[in-house]
Amino acid sequence: MRQAFVMQLKKGYEAEYQKRHAAIWPELKALLKESGVSDYSIFLERETGKLFAVQQVTGSSGSQDLGDNPIVQRWWAYMADIMETHADLSPISLPLEEVFHMD
């Protein structure tokens, strides 16, 4: 199953966002894979700062369901200064409904 969602990057942090993800923590990457998340991509719309994420998920949950994990909570805190977040520092994320897929 594929899951997609959008998030919001703060203006001027495009390069920093890419830099942090280029050096994603090995323990976070391992957690995602162990949780059934694969083929995970994030795209940036530079003019608006919108981030579009899509991931392949084995099972019924994806990265957006790992918020209780301490590794994920540390990542949220690490990213909070450059993204729009909730009070708990989780990114404001809106799920997207798949309306078309060409295989």
Disulfide bonds with the S-S distance in Angstrom:
none
